[in-house]
Amino acid sequence: MYDKILVEKCRARYVLPQWSELCDDFRQLDPRHNIPLFQKYLETKFDLYHMGMPWVRDTAFIAKNYHNVYLNLCWSHIVSSHMTVSGLLEYFDIVPVNKIIAFGGDYTVYSLEKNCKSLKNS
């Protein structure tokens, strides 16, 4: 079923978000599990959310090696400001800058307010 969805989204030129975040059993969200998808669907663009936390370095090398994988920093500064800063330094060294999306992604009006409050307090 997921393959069928990917084929349709690929034809429609959608960018597919791939979540990796710290909730429940976060090991299931390891971006490395998606490498077969990145290889199989080379024409589909994948957007890896949350810097791939806690696999930030692995995510950098995935994006470096697959032209169809992009890195999204959404919510990463909320989860860990230290990991975000150190991850960005590595991203700038490893990944082409045009593959880094600063703060796009999964947010609502409430999320936007929370982000602004977090930035103001930092």
KOLMIZA-577538 format. One record per residue: residue in one letter; y, x, z of N, C-alpha, C in turn. Coordinates in steps of 0.02 Angstrom, whole numbers. Example, Ala and Ser with C-alpha at 12.3 -4.5 7.8 and 13.67 -1.06 7.14 Angstrom:
REM residues 2
+------+--------+--------+--------+--------+--------+--------+--------+--------+--------+
! loba !    nyy !    nxx !    nzz !   cayy !   caxx !   cazz !    cyy !    cxx !    czz !
+------+--------+--------+--------+--------+--------+--------+--------+--------+--------+
!    A !   -284 !    660 !    390 !   -225 !    615 !    390 !   -165 !    660 !    390 !
!    S !   -112 !    642 !    354 !    -53 !    684 !    357 !      2 !    645 !    394 !
+------+--------+--------+--------+--------+--------+--------+--------+--------+--------+
This chain:
REM residues 122
+------+--------+--------+--------+--------+--------+--------+--------+--------+--------+
! loba !    nyy !    nxx !    nzz !   cayy !   caxx !   cazz !    cyy !    cxx !    czz !
+------+--------+--------+--------+--------+--------+--------+--------+--------+--------+
!    M !    -60 !     41 !      0 !      0 !      0 !      0 !     63 !     43 !      0 !
!    Y !     63 !     95 !     43 !    122 !    138 !     46 !    133 !    173 !    -20 !
!    D !     78 !    193 !    -54 !     84 !    224 !   -120 !    118 !    178 !   -169 !
!    K !    100 !    114 !   -168 !    130 !     65 !   -214 !    205 !     59 !   -201 !
!    I !    225 !     57 !   -137 !    296 !     54 !   -120 !    332 !    116 !   -144 !
!    L !    302 !    174 !   -135 !    333 !    236 !   -157 !    343 !    238 !   -233 !
!    V !    294 !    214 !   -270 !    299 !    213 !   -343 !    357 !    168 !   -364 !
!    E !    362 !    109 !   -334 !    416 !     63 !   -350 !    484 !     91 !   -332 !
!    K !    490 !    121 !   -273 !    554 !    150 !   -252 !    573 !    209 !   -297 !
!    C !    523 !    246 !   -318 !    536 !    302 !   -363 !    564 !    278 !   -429 !
!    R !    534 !    226 !   -456 !    559 !    198 !   -520 !    630 !    172 !   -513 !
!    A !    646 !    144 !   -456 !    713 !    116 !   -444 !    763 !    169 !   -422 !
!    R !    741 !    231 !   -416 !    782 !    288 !   -396 !    811 !    280 !   -326 !
!    Y !    772 !    254 !   -280 !    792 !    249 !   -210 !    781 !    317 !   -176 !
!    V !    819 !    328 !   -124 !    807 !    384 !    -79 !    769 !    356 !    -20 !
!    L !    712 !    385 !     -4 !    670 !    359 !     50 !    682 !    395 !    115 !
!    P !    702 !    359 !    167 !    711 !    391 !    232 !    644 !    406 !    264 !
!    Q !    640 !    463 !    298 !    581 !    482 !    335 !    603 !    496 !    407 !
!    W !    582 !    454 !    453 !    604 !    462 !    522 !    563 !    514 !    558 !
!    S !    596 !    551 !    600 !    563 !    595 !    648 !    609 !    594 !    709 !
!    E !    586 !    566 !    762 !    628 !    562 !    821 !    585 !    562 !    883 !
!    L !    617 !    568 !    939 !    581 !    575 !   1002 !    569 !    507 !   1034 !
!    C !    515 !    475 !   1015 !    497 !    412 !   1046 !    422 !    405 !   1046 !
!    D !    396 !    370 !   1095 !    324 !    360 !   1102 !    287 !    426 !   1092 !
!    D !    236 !    424 !   1051 !    199 !    485 !   1035 !    231 !    517 !    974 !
!    F !    282 !    557 !    985 !    322 !    585 !    931 !    282 !    632 !    885 !
!    R !    223 !    654 !    906 !    183 !    698 !    864 !    165 !    666 !    798 !
!    Q !    160 !    600 !    797 !    143 !    563 !    736 !    199 !    568 !    684 !
!    L !    260 !    584 !    706 !    318 !    586 !    661 !    334 !    657 !    636 !
!    D !    289 !    703 !    646 !    298 !    772 !    623 !    309 !    771 !    547 !
!    P !    366 !    797 !    523 !    380 !    796 !    451 !    328 !    833 !    409 !
!    R !    291 !    878 !    438 !    239 !    914 !    400 !    184 !    868 !    377 !
!    H !    175 !    811 !    411 !    124 !    763 !    390 !    142 !    732 !    322 !
!    N !    206 !    736 !    303 !    229 !    705 !    241 !    227 !    752 !    181 !
!    I !    208 !    814 !    191 !    207 !    862 !    135 !    166 !    836 !     76 !
!    P !    107 !    806 !     86 !     70 !    779 !     28 !    111 !    727 !    -12 !
!    L !    151 !    687 !     23 !    194 !    638 !    -12 !    248 !    673 !    -52 !
!    F !    278 !    725 !    -23 !    331 !    762 !    -58 !    303 !    794 !   -121 !
!    Q !    240 !    816 !   -118 !    208 !    848 !   -176 !    187 !    796 !   -228 !
!    K !    163 !    740 !   -206 !    138 !    689 !   -252 !    194 !    652 !   -288 !
!    Y !    249 !    639 !   -253 !    305 !    600 !   -281 !    365 !    645 !   -291 !
!    L !    360 !    690 !   -339 !    413 !    739 !   -351 !    477 !    708 !   -376 !
!    E !    473 !    649 !   -406 !    533 !    617 !   -432 !    568 !    573 !   -380 !
!    T !    538 !    565 !   -322 !    567 !    526 !   -268 !    605 !    572 !   -221 !
!    K !    665 !    552 !   -201 !    703 !    591 !   -153 !    688 !    566 !    -82 !
!    F !    674 !    613 !    -38 !    658 !    597 !     31 !    713 !    625 !     76 !
!    D !    736 !    583 !    122 !    790 !    600 !    168 !    759 !    606 !    238 !
!    L !    754 !    667 !    265 !    723 !    678 !    330 !    776 !    669 !    385 !
!    Y !    767 !    616 !    424 !    815 !    599 !    476 !    808 !    643 !    538 !
!    H !    863 !    647 !    575 !    865 !    678 !    642 !    846 !    752 !    640 !
!    M !    861 !    786 !    585 !    846 !    857 !    576 !    772 !    872 !    584 !
!    G !    730 !    821 !    585 !    659 !    831 !    596 !    642 !    850 !    667 !
!    M !    687 !    834 !    714 !    677 !    854 !    784 !    610 !    830 !    809 !
!    P !    574 !    870 !    846 !    590 !    937 !    870 !    568 !    993 !    823 !
!    W !    550 !    976 !    762 !    526 !   1026 !    713 !    582 !   1047 !    666 !
!    V !    638 !   1066 !    693 !    698 !   1081 !    654 !    685 !   1139 !    605 !
!    R !    656 !   1192 !    629 !    644 !   1251 !    586 !    594 !   1234 !    531 !
!    D !    540 !   1199 !    548 !    491 !   1180 !    497 !    522 !   1136 !    444 !
!    T !    565 !   1091 !    466 !    599 !   1045 !    420 !    643 !   1084 !    371 !
!    A !    675 !   1137 !    395 !    716 !   1179 !    351 !    675 !   1208 !    295 !
!    F !    616 !   1233 !    311 !    574 !   1264 !    259 !    544 !   1212 !    213 !
!    I !    532 !   1152 !    238 !    509 !   1098 !    194 !    563 !   1083 !    142 !
!    A !    625 !   1075 !    165 !    681 !   1061 !    118 !    693 !   1118 !     70 !
!    K !    684 !   1179 !     93 !    694 !   1237 !     50 !    642 !   1238 !     -6 !
!    N !    581 !   1218 !      9 !    526 !   1225 !    -39 !    514 !   1164 !    -83 !
!    Y !    544 !   1107 !    -66 !    534 !   1046 !   -106 !    602 !   1021 !   -129 !
!    H !    612 !   1020 !   -194 !    677 !   1000 !   -222 !    695 !    928 !   -206 !
!    N !    646 !    887 !   -189 !    657 !    816 !   -177 !    666 !    798 !   -103 !
!    V !    674 !    848 !    -60 !    681 !    836 !     11 !    751 !    857 !     35 !
!    Y !    784 !    812 !     71 !    851 !    823 !     97 !    851 !    816 !    173 !
!    L !    897 !    849 !    206 !    900 !    850 !    279 !    958 !    807 !    303 !
!    N !    945 !    762 !    349 !    997 !    718 !    375 !   1005 !    730 !    450 !
!    L !   1066 !    742 !    472 !   1079 !    757 !    542 !   1092 !    696 !    585 !
!    C !   1083 !    636 !    558 !   1100 !    576 !    596 !   1067 !    576 !    665 !
!    W !   1106 !    563 !    715 !   1087 !    558 !    786 !   1065 !    624 !    817 !
!    S !   1060 !    677 !    779 !   1034 !    739 !    808 !   1080 !    765 !    864 !
!    H !   1145 !    758 !    855 !   1191 !    782 !    907 !   1186 !    742 !    972 !
!    I !   1161 !    681 !    967 !   1151 !    639 !   1027 !   1086 !    661 !   1063 !
!    V !   1035 !    676 !   1023 !    970 !    695 !   1052 !    976 !    763 !   1087 !
!    S !   1005 !    812 !   1051 !   1012 !    879 !   1081 !   1068 !    916 !   1044 !
!    S !   1125 !    923 !   1078 !   1181 !    958 !   1046 !   1164 !   1032 !   1035 !
!    H !   1128 !   1062 !   1081 !   1109 !   1133 !   1073 !   1063 !   1142 !   1013 !
!    M !   1012 !   1100 !   1007 !    965 !   1105 !    951 !   1001 !   1092 !    885 !
!    T !   1050 !   1047 !    885 !   1088 !   1032 !    825 !   1128 !   1093 !    802 !
!    V !   1163 !   1125 !    848 !   1203 !   1184 !    831 !   1159 !   1241 !    807 !
!    S !   1106 !   1256 !    844 !   1063 !   1311 !    824 !   1026 !   1295 !    759 !
!    G !   1007 !   1231 !    751 !    975 !   1210 !    689 !   1021 !   1216 !    628 !
!    L !   1084 !   1196 !    637 !   1132 !   1202 !    582 !   1141 !   1274 !    561 !
!    L !   1145 !   1319 !    609 !   1152 !   1390 !    592 !   1092 !   1413 !    550 !
!    E !   1033 !   1391 !    567 !    974 !   1409 !    528 !    975 !   1374 !    460 !
!    Y !    995 !   1311 !    459 !    998 !   1274 !    396 !   1044 !   1310 !    347 !
!    F !   1103 !   1331 !    370 !   1150 !   1365 !    326 !   1121 !   1430 !    299 !
!    D !   1076 !   1460 !    336 !   1045 !   1523 !    315 !    986 !   1511 !    268 !
!    I !    952 !   1455 !    275 !    889 !   1444 !    240 !    895 !   1395 !    181 !
!    V !    933 !   1342 !    190 !    933 !   1285 !    144 !    997 !   1283 !    103 !
!    P !    994 !   1266 !     39 !   1056 !   1256 !      1 !   1099 !   1202 !     35 !
!    V !   1163 !   1214 !     40 !   1207 !   1170 !     77 !   1210 !   1099 !     48 !
!    N !   1196 !   1091 !    -17 !   1197 !   1025 !    -47 !   1137 !    982 !    -27 !
!    K !   1091 !   1009 !     13 !   1034 !    971 !     37 !   1042 !    948 !    109 !
!    I !   1102 !    961 !    138 !   1115 !    943 !    208 !   1163 !    883 !    210 !
!    I !   1141 !    829 !    241 !   1183 !    769 !    248 !   1205 !    768 !    321 !
!    A !   1271 !    769 !    331 !   1297 !    777 !    399 !   1279 !    719 !    445 !
!    F !   1305 !    661 !    433 !   1293 !    607 !    481 !   1283 !    540 !    445 !
!    G !   1236 !    537 !    400 !   1220 !    474 !    367 !   1160 !    445 !    402 !
!    G !   1140 !    386 !    381 !   1076 !    362 !    406 !   1075 !    296 !    442 !
!    D !   1035 !    294 !    493 !   1018 !    232 !    527 !   1067 !    217 !    583 !
!    Y !   1118 !    180 !    567 !   1167 !    162 !    618 !   1192 !     91 !    607 !
!    T !   1218 !     63 !    661 !   1249 !     -3 !    659 !   1319 !      4 !    687 !
!    V !   1355 !    -51 !    693 !   1422 !    -48 !    722 !   1418 !    -22 !    793 !
!    Y !   1369 !    -45 !    832 !   1360 !    -21 !    900 !   1346 !     54 !    900 !
!    S !   1304 !     76 !    854 !   1288 !    147 !    850 !   1349 !    189 !    834 !
!    L !   1391 !    163 !    790 !   1452 !    199 !    771 !   1498 !    207 !    832 !
!    E !   1504 !    153 !    871 !   1545 !    157 !    933 !   1516 !    208 !    981 !
!    K !   1450 !    209 !    988 !   1418 !    256 !   1033 !   1429 !    328 !   1009 !
!    N !   1425 !    339 !    944 !   1438 !    406 !    916 !   1509 !    428 !    930 !
!    C !   1557 !    384 !    919 !   1627 !    401 !    931 !   1638 !    418 !   1005 !
!    K !   1608 !    380 !   1049 !   1614 !    393 !   1121 !   1583 !    461 !   1138 !
!    S !   1526 !    475 !   1109 !   1493 !    539 !   1121 !   1535 !    598 !   1097 !
!    L !   1565 !    591 !   1038 !   1607 !    645 !   1011 !   1670 !    654 !   1053 !
!    K !   1698 !    598 !   1077 !   1758 !    602 !   1117 !   1745 !    637 !   1184 !
!    N !   1686 !    625 !   1213 !   1668 !    654 !   1277 !   1647 !    727 !   1272 !
!    S !   1632 !    750 !   1213 !   1609 !    820 !   1207 !   1665 !    869 !   1198 !
+------+--------+--------+--------+--------+--------+--------+--------+--------+--------+
